[in-house]
Amino acid sequence: MRIQRRRLGEKGVATVLVGMLLVLFMTCIGLAVDLGRVYIVRAALSAAVDGASLAAARQISQGTSAARTAATKVFNANFPSGFLGTTAANLNINVGVASDGSDLITLTATATLPTLFMQLGGISNLDLGSRGQATRRLIDMAFVIDRSGSIGNVQFPVVKTASQNFVDLFDGVNDRIALLSFSTNVRVLNAISTPGRGFNKGAVESNIAGIPLGGTTATAEALYQAWDQLRLVPTNNQSGLRVVVLFTDGVPNTWSGVFPKVATNCVSGGGNNPCVPSGAWMAFPPGVTGMLTTSDYPAPAGQNNPEVVGLRDPYNISENVWVAPTNAGGGGRYTSGTNVIKTTVNPGIPELPALSTSTPLYGSVGIPTTFSIFDNTLPHQRPMIGPPPIQNHVQNANNAARNLMENVANAIRSDTSGKARIHIFTLGLGPDLNIGSGSDLETGSSMLRRIANDPSSGDYNANQPDGGYFFAGSTSELQAAFDAIRDRIIRISQ
């Protein structure tokens, strides 16, 4: 009987222990449920604050009220009223100025979470909070717009409107924007402000509206003059973010050099003997400076019988001012005529200079004025065919235009003389950019991706600032592409 009583006692103790463990187990479950809710709410609150910070930074150029409105809208979308039973959700937005003049946006969000099981321990509510801060660095930008005739009269008004909308999203009081347009030559329509800040939005947008259409594609020279604009601002006055934004619908086919010989009044002879000088060779030491142009080739992105044309003034307001020495006795214009064979030497200008020649329109200190038309230290450079001196034929002249665009872009990204390195963003319009052209049948999109140092490029250089390539297949996609560039710039500025 004593053994039986001992067993009954053990059962009673076990029941008590199980009950105690059950209470402890349920308490742990309740605690886990409440802490799980805390984790979810805190994560959602943090994400909402981060999104609101970015939204405020995007709109701060439109004023404090616009920034607050945008931040509140994004916060409420990501943390709706009553989320997981929360109460008293509140967002506080403070907009100030950092020591360097940048916009400093501080957001603080709080919410109260009623507990479920923790009330058993006397805790009925938990107050949660999250804090975020976005510093929008001021921006120095050179905005470059292609005005070449291939864009077309129907599409170009859409390009202008999208460009105006893009400019309008930046801070006219503190950001700096230089506006340039290019085709056969380059024009600086609005020079960058220096040493002061800001830009005249109305003037910039008006000048965009007035850009004429026509000409070829001197992309290397356009990038060069954009670089000159950014370098004009003294280092101690420069913004923390410096960018070049290039819009184009095609590949480069025009470049500037000092050409050692020109035949005056050279006319087309047709076929594979295309250029017959009408007068004697004219040699003008150190030569004639001008723009040399080739047709894009082959079809469908170009033509199967391209020509070489020159020489035009690189910087004249007109696209078709043909340059010649004063003693030439006539215009310096010549055309090679059509070339079935792309390596047919054109006697109008029988030699190409090994270096391009550029004149900085605003004369920033220390900017180089020559670039190699073939730089074997860079990836994907297209070789100059034939023994020295470099012969002037379609293939060499066209390859030089493409190489120079990439060489100038590389120099821009390599520039360490300023407060911050320069990022390049490119926007390409139209399906022709995805068609191979030139001697290597490379697409324009591939080249624009490379000069932007887009991380998706096979030639991405991790030692240089990365940018981005954005593509619009048609004008209906153009505004979205410009908006994507704006968002990317704003992300970098934070």
C-alpha positions in Angstrom: 0.0 0.0 0.0 2.9 2.4 0.6 4.1 1.7 -2.9 0.7 2.6 -4.3 0.6 5.9 -2.3 4.0 6.8 -3.7 2.8 6.4 -7.2 -0.3 8.5 -6.6 2.0 11.3 -5.2 4.2 11.1 -8.3 1.2 11.5 -10.6 0.1 14.6 -8.7 3.5 16.2 -9.0 3.7 15.4 -12.7 0.3 17.0 -13.2 1.4 20.2 -11.4 4.6 20.2 -13.4 2.8 19.8 -16.7 0.4 22.6 -15.8 3.3 24.9 -15.0 5.1 24.0 -18.1 2.0 24.5 -20.2 1.6 28.0 -18.7 5.2 28.7 -19.4 4.9 27.3 -22.9 1.8 29.3 -23.7 3.5 32.4 -22.3 6.5 31.8 -24.6 4.1 31.3 -27.6 2.3 34.5 -26.7 5.6 36.4 -26.3 6.7 35.0 -29.7 3.5 36.1 -31.3 3.8 39.6 -29.9 7.5 39.9 -30.7 6.8 38.6 -34.2 4.3 41.4 -34.7 6.8 43.9 -33.3 9.3 42.7 -35.9 6.9 43.0 -38.8 5.6 46.4 -37.8 9.1 47.8 -37.2 10.4 46.5 -40.6 7.3 48.0 -42.3 7.8 51.3 -40.5 11.5 51.4 -41.5 10.7 50.6 -45.2 8.0 53.2 -45.2 10.4 55.8 -43.9 13.1 54.9 -46.4 10.6 55.2 -49.3 9.3 58.5 -48.0 12.9 59.8 -47.7 13.6 59.0 -51.3 10.3 60.5 -52.4 11.1 63.7 -50.6 14.5 63.9 -52.1 13.1 63.5 -55.6 10.7 66.4 -55.0 12.8 68.7 -53.0 13.7 70.7 -56.1 10.0 71.6 -56.4 10.0 73.1 -52.9 9.5 72.0 -49.2 5.8 71.6 -49.6 6.1 69.3 -52.6 8.7 67.2 -50.7 6.5 66.8 -47.7 3.5 65.9 -49.8 5.4 63.2 -51.7 6.9 61.8 -48.5 3.5 61.6 -46.8 1.9 59.9 -49.8 4.6 57.2 -50.0 4.7 56.6 -46.2 0.9 56.1 -46.1 1.0 53.7 -49.1 3.7 51.6 -47.4 2.3 51.9 -43.8 -1.4 52.2 -44.1 -3.6 53.3 -41.1 -4.2 50.4 -38.7 -1.4 48.2 -40.0 -1.5 45.0 -38.0 -3.6 46.8 -35.4 -1.3 49.7 -34.9 -2.7 53.0 -33.7 -1.4 56.6 -33.5 0.9 56.3 -36.5 2.7 59.6 -37.1 5.3 60.9 -39.6 7.4 64.0 -38.8 9.3 65.6 -41.7 12.1 68.1 -41.2 13.7 69.8 -44.2 17.0 71.6 -43.5 20.3 72.5 -45.1 23.5 70.7 -44.5 26.8 72.5 -44.0 27.7 72.2 -47.7 24.4 73.6 -48.8 22.9 70.3 -49.6 19.2 69.5 -48.8 19.0 67.5 -45.6 15.7 65.7 -45.1 15.0 64.0 -41.7 12.0 61.8 -41.2 10.8 60.3 -37.9 7.9 57.9 -37.7 6.2 56.4 -34.7 3.3 53.9 -34.1 1.7 52.2 -31.1 1.2 48.5 -31.3 -1.4 47.0 -28.8 -0.2 43.6 -27.5 -2.1 40.4 -27.3 -0.5 38.1 -24.8 2.0 40.5 -23.2 -1.0 42.1 -21.5 -0.9 39.2 -19.1 2.4 40.6 -17.9 1.0 44.1 -17.6 2.3 45.4 -21.0 -0.7 46.5 -23.0 1.1 48.7 -25.7 4.5 49.0 -27.4 5.7 52.3 -28.9 7.7 51.7 -32.0 9.7 54.2 -34.1 12.0 54.6 -37.0 14.2 57.4 -38.2 15.6 58.1 -41.7 17.7 60.8 -43.2 18.3 61.7 -46.9 21.0 64.1 -47.9 20.5 65.3 -51.5 23.8 66.5 -52.7 23.8 69.4 -55.0 24.3 68.6 -58.7 26.4 70.0 -61.4 25.1 68.7 -64.7 26.0 69.1 -68.4 22.9 68.1 -70.4 23.7 67.3 -74.0 20.9 66.9 -76.6 21.4 65.4 -80.1 19.7 67.5 -82.8 20.8 65.4 -85.8 18.4 65.2 -88.7 17.9 61.4 -88.3 15.7 62.1 -85.2 12.9 63.4 -87.6 10.6 66.3 -87.5 7.7 64.3 -86.0 9.8 62.9 -83.1 11.9 65.9 -82.2 9.0 67.9 -80.5 8.5 65.0 -78.2 12.2 64.9 -77.5 12.1 68.6 -76.6 9.1 68.2 -74.3 10.6 65.3 -72.4 13.9 67.2 -72.1 12.1 70.3 -70.7 10.3 68.1 -68.1 13.6 66.5 -67.2 15.2 69.9 -66.5 12.2 71.1 -64.5 12.8 68.3 -61.9 16.1 69.9 -60.7 16.6 72.7 -58.2 16.9 76.0 -60.1 18.2 77.7 -57.0 21.0 75.3 -56.0 21.7 72.9 -58.8 23.7 73.9 -61.9 22.8 72.8 -65.4 24.7 73.6 -68.6 22.7 72.9 -71.8 24.4 71.9 -75.0 23.1 70.7 -78.4 25.0 69.0 -81.2 24.9 67.5 -84.6 27.6 68.3 -87.1 28.8 71.0 -84.7 28.3 71.8 -81.0 26.6 74.7 -79.4 26.6 75.7 -75.7 23.1 77.2 -75.3 23.3 77.8 -71.5 26.7 77.9 -69.9 27.1 76.6 -66.3 26.8 79.0 -63.4 30.1 79.7 -61.7 31.0 80.4 -59.0 27.4 80.9 -58.0 24.7 78.3 -58.0 21.4 77.7 -59.7 20.2 77.9 -63.3 17.4 79.8 -65.1 14.8 77.1 -65.7 12.8 79.3 -68.0 15.8 80.2 -70.1 17.0 76.6 -70.4 13.5 75.3 -71.3 13.1 78.1 -73.9 16.4 77.2 -75.5 15.4 73.6 -75.6 12.3 74.6 -77.5 14.4 76.6 -80.0 16.9 73.8 -80.9 16.9 73.3 -84.7 17.0 69.9 -86.3 19.5 68.8 -88.9 23.1 67.6 -89.4 25.2 64.6 -88.5 26.5 63.2 -85.2 29.6 64.6 -83.6 29.2 62.9 -80.3 32.9 63.0 -79.2 33.0 66.8 -79.5 29.7 67.2 -77.6 31.0 65.2 -74.7 34.2 67.2 -74.8 32.4 70.5 -74.5 30.2 69.1 -71.7 33.3 68.2 -69.8 34.7 71.7 -70.3 31.5 73.1 -68.7 31.8 70.9 -65.6 35.5 71.8 -65.2 34.7 75.5 -65.3 33.4 75.5 -61.7 36.3 76.0 -59.2 36.9 72.9 -57.2 35.9 74.5 -53.9 32.6 75.6 -55.4 31.7 72.4 -57.2 28.7 70.3 -56.2 29.1 66.9 -54.6 27.6 65.2 -57.6 28.8 65.9 -61.2 27.2 64.3 -64.2 26.9 64.4 -67.9 23.6 63.3 -69.4 23.7 62.6 -73.2 20.6 62.0 -75.3 21.1 60.7 -78.8 19.4 58.6 -81.5 22.5 57.3 -83.3 26.1 56.4 -83.5 29.0 58.9 -83.9 30.1 59.6 -87.5 31.7 63.1 -87.3 34.9 64.3 -85.6 37.3 67.3 -85.6 40.9 67.4 -86.6 43.7 69.3 -88.2 43.9 67.8 -91.7 47.2 68.2 -93.5 45.9 68.5 -97.1 42.7 69.6 -98.7 41.8 69.7 -102.4 39.8 72.8 -103.2 36.4 72.3 -104.9 36.9 68.5 -105.0 33.9 67.0 -106.7 32.5 63.5 -107.0 33.8 61.3 -109.8 31.4 58.5 -108.8 32.0 54.8 -108.3 35.3 53.6 -106.8 37.2 56.7 -108.1 35.0 59.1 -106.3 37.0 62.3 -105.8 38.7 64.3 -108.6 40.4 67.5 -107.4 39.5 70.4 -109.6 42.7 72.3 -108.7 46.2 71.6 -107.4 46.8 70.1 -104.0 46.8 72.7 -101.4 49.0 72.2 -98.3 48.5 74.6 -95.4 50.8 74.1 -92.5 49.8 73.3 -89.8 46.7 72.3 -91.8 43.0 72.9 -91.9 40.8 72.4 -88.8 37.3 71.2 -89.4 34.8 68.4 -89.0 35.0 65.3 -91.1 31.8 63.2 -91.6 31.1 59.8 -92.9 27.8 58.2 -93.7 26.6 55.4 -91.4 26.9 52.0 -93.0 25.8 49.3 -93.8 22.1 49.1 -94.3 19.6 48.8 -92.6 21.0 51.1 -89.9 23.0 53.0 -92.6 23.7 52.7 -96.3 25.7 50.3 -98.4 27.5 53.0 -100.4 28.7 55.6 -97.8 30.7 58.7 -98.5 33.1 61.0 -96.7 32.3 64.8 -96.5 34.3 67.7 -95.1 35.3 70.1 -93.8 32.7 72.0 -91.7 33.2 74.5 -89.0 33.1 72.7 -85.6 31.4 75.5 -83.7 29.6 77.8 -86.1 25.9 78.4 -85.4 25.1 77.0 -88.9 25.5 73.3 -89.7 27.0 73.8 -93.1 29.7 76.4 -92.9 32.5 74.9 -94.9 36.0 75.8 -93.7 39.0 76.5 -95.9 42.2 78.6 -95.5 41.9 82.2 -96.6 44.3 81.5 -99.5 42.4 78.5 -100.8 40.8 80.5 -103.6 37.4 78.9 -102.9 35.5 76.7 -100.5 37.2 73.9 -98.7 34.3 71.5 -99.2 34.8 68.1 -100.8 32.9 64.9 -101.0 34.3 61.5 -101.7 31.2 60.4 -103.5 29.9 56.9 -102.8 32.3 54.1 -101.8 31.3 50.5 -102.6 34.6 49.5 -101.2 35.0 51.0 -97.7 38.8 51.1 -97.8 39.0 53.2 -101.1 41.4 56.0 -100.4 39.8 59.4 -100.9 42.2 61.9 -102.5 40.4 64.9 -101.3 42.0 64.5 -97.9 44.5 61.6 -98.4 45.7 61.4 -94.8 44.1 61.4 -91.4 45.7 63.0 -88.4 46.6 60.5 -85.6 45.0 62.9 -83.1 41.7 64.7 -83.0 41.7 68.5 -82.3 39.2 70.2 -80.0 39.0 73.8 -78.7 37.3 74.2 -75.3 34.7 76.9 -76.0 34.9 78.2 -72.4 38.5 77.4 -71.8 38.6 75.4 -68.6 42.1 75.2 -67.2 44.1 72.0 -68.0 41.6 70.3 -70.3 43.4 68.3 -73.0 42.8 69.4 -76.6 43.8 66.3 -78.5 42.8 62.6 -78.4 44.1 59.6 -80.2 41.8 58.3 -83.0 43.0 54.8 -81.9 43.9 54.1 -78.3 45.0 50.5 -77.8 44.9 50.8 -74.0 41.1 50.9 -74.2 38.7 48.0 -74.9 37.0 47.5 -78.2 38.9 50.2 -80.1 38.6 49.8 -83.8 41.9 49.7 -85.6 43.1 52.1 -88.3 43.6 50.0 -91.5 46.6 50.4 -93.7 50.3 51.5 -93.2 51.2 55.0 -91.9 50.3 57.7 -92.7 46.7 56.9 -91.8 44.7 56.8 -95.1 41.5 58.6 -95.4 38.8 56.2 -96.4 35.3 55.5 -95.1 36.3 52.7 -92.7 39.2 54.6 -91.0 37.2 57.9 -90.8 34.1 56.2 -89.4 36.2 54.1 -86.9 37.9 57.2 -85.7 34.6 58.9 -84.9 33.5 55.9 -82.8 36.9 55.5 -81.1 37.0 59.2 -80.2 33.6 59.1 -78.5 34.8 56.4 -76.2 38.2 58.0 -75.7 36.7 61.3 -74.6 34.2 59.6 -72.3 37.1 57.6 -70.7 38.9 60.9 -70.1 35.9 62.4 -68.4 35.4 59.4 -66.1 39.1 59.4 -65.3 39.2 63.0 -64.3 40.3 63.3 -60.7 41.0 67.0 -60.7 37.6 68.0 -59.2 35.8 67.6 -55.9 34.0 64.5 -57.2 34.5 62.1 -60.1 32.1 62.6 -63.1 29.3 60.1 -63.9 27.9 59.7 -67.4 24.4 58.8 -68.2 23.2 58.0 -71.8 19.8 57.8 -73.3 19.3 56.2 -76.7 16.2 56.6 -78.8 15.0 54.3 -81.6 15.4 50.8 -82.8 18.4 51.6 -85.1 20.5 51.7 -81.9 20.1 47.9 -81.6 21.2 47.2 -85.2 24.9 46.5 -85.8 26.7 49.0 -88.0 30.2 50.1 -88.9 33.2 47.9 -89.7 32.6 45.8 -86.6 28.8 45.7 -86.8 28.6 46.9 -83.1 25.3 48.3 -82.0 24.9 51.9 -80.8 23.4 50.6 -77.6 26.5 48.7 -76.8 28.7 51.8 -77.3 26.4 54.0 -75.2 26.5 51.4 -72.5 30.3 51.4 -72.6 30.7 55.2 -72.5 28.3 55.4 -69.5 30.3 52.7 -67.7 27.1 50.9 -67.2 27.6 47.9 -64.8 25.9 45.7 -67.4 28.5 46.4 -70.0 31.0 43.7 -70.7 33.7 46.4 -70.6 32.6 47.8 -67.2 35.5 49.5 -65.3 35.1 49.2 -61.5 37.8 51.8 -61.0 35.7 54.6 -62.6 32.3 56.1 -61.6 29.5 54.0 -62.9 26.6 55.6 -64.8 23.8 54.0 -66.8 22.4 53.5 -70.2 18.7 54.0 -70.7 16.8 53.0 -73.9 13.6 54.3 -75.4 12.4 52.2 -78.3 10.1 55.0 -79.4 9.1 58.5 -78.3 6.2 57.0 -76.3 8.9 55.5 -73.9 11.0 58.7 -73.8 9.6 60.4 -70.8 9.8 57.2 -68.7 13.5 56.9 -69.7 14.2 60.5 -68.7 12.4 59.9 -65.4 14.5 56.8 -64.8 17.7 58.8 -65.3 16.4 61.4 -62.9 15.7 58.7 -60.2 19.1 57.2 -60.7 20.8 60.6 -60.3 18.8 61.3 -57.1 19.7 57.9 -55.7 23.4 58.7 -56.2 22.9 62.2 -54.7 21.8 60.7 -51.4 
